[in-house]
């Protein structure tokens, strides 16, 4: 049986602001915002097995994207 590897991203409200390269994970995305550029950077960085089979809330924050993804 083949299992599909997936990661679900749940960003907060999307803005057109420039990305800052830092995010927060785990917060309620319905009460926060994040730039489209930062969401795209997270998508480009998703090659970490610990993110498979998970849903990750995303908002603007203070943790560098690569570090936030590694922390899961």
Secondary structure, DSSP 8 states (H G I E B T S, - for coil): ------EEEEE-EEE-S---SEEEESS-GGG-EEEHHHHHHHHHH---GGGTTEEEEEEE-SEEHHHHHHH-
